[in-house]
């Protein structure tokens, strides 16, 4: 092996590690947002829609109190991401904003804001 091939191999290892780290972080944050969402019928939790490239539009009628279906969908999108892709996690239900800003006693501080702050705190601790 030459120095050049060693450098290329090290670069590929680092790129793979970085992508896996980003994917793991995105999955963790998505999981937290979904699982920390207030639940009544389960429609809100099931309407967390993950995508790459552009945000998804529309809503789903199905319910899922556990949020496992939304987590699985997000996981599939996260696993498909490549370096440079943009990841979106949206909830298009008309009452999503009200829930984020405290209309539910189950999540008085919202879901997105607390997870963004949690992530920010973890990154500044590194």
Steps between C-alpha positions, in 0.01 A plus 500: 500500500612849427455809713246629247283187523525510881379861497210413267403206721515718813285763327237240410496365856455854635224580249315179590539572871371856453198385300417227753534752784266746329252223420505377859448853631211567262334172589537568872355849476213379278423217741494741795276751323252231398496315832477822702203623298173512690266216422122474506387299198854455361435694182744776593784259575439312178510822298869569552613474139868458419646577161816594317537778246180684582241493779205266454157649460164364605386299798422140587164380632637192679571504872787349697513581869847351539652704218688190383384535140622859477831402660542215251423732207752754627757224545464389139553856376798555731663177382465611137672836555825574329751775575351836405135391520252709696276321751153626590263393776166680479154467646239667279196454721327835556542478877872414499608856571262530797638176645858621455423817690340344805135418437553148637579418861685192370758719325473850649844595363432352159693227322722677250628782721605276786679257268681779315614637835599154622709450184657846532597428860656168405702660220634778721605240759725327247 
